[in-house]
Amino acid sequence: MLVGLATHAQAANALPSDIYSALLKDDGHTWCVYKNLADYQADANKQKLLETASLTYSSNRLAELSYKIEAESGDWIVIDKYTPFENGADLRRINLLAQANLNVIQETVIHGAKSDAFKLISVSTQDEMDAELRPDVVLPEVPVKTNVLEFPFAQLVVEMRTQPIEKLCKRVD
């Protein structure tokens, strides 16, 4: 369940507001999570980032999870912003499509282990001019996570919140 991460993390001692940044290393198998933004940025500047994330906790509860994935070709970027609530989450997805010169914003609601169909919120060019989603435009297929613990980096944050460490890297397959 999506709120499982927030509930589990309540047992950890943390400040009223904590932000964790995460990146997938170049090997495509190792996630690193950082408490310190400067440490994250230093490592991020050393590689091409295809997957990144940030988790924000407020009063020991997960307030927001943002996940960004980019195609190796650079043709598209998907940014998912999960905002948890009891037994679910709101999900706002931004599709940045370089080839089609489009920004497509969609939203859905996750209830337990199921998500509603995405609703189209807006379509614009990358210059922020109104546009239409043409039938020939295919949106990237990025699965919706109905449980944030499905994200490997979220599991690392749970582990990290129980330890006095600034960075945690683990290979996940």
Buried (B, 14 or more C-beta within 10 A) or exposed (E): BBBBBBEBBBEBEBEEEBBBBBBBBEEEEBBBBBBEEEBBEEBBEEEEBBBBBBBBBBEBBBBBBBBBBBEEEEEBBBBBBBBBEEEBBBBBBBBBBBEBEBBBBBBBBBEEEEBEEBEEEEBBEEEEEEBEBEEEBEBBEBEBBBBBBEBBBBBBBBBBBEEEEEEBBBEEE
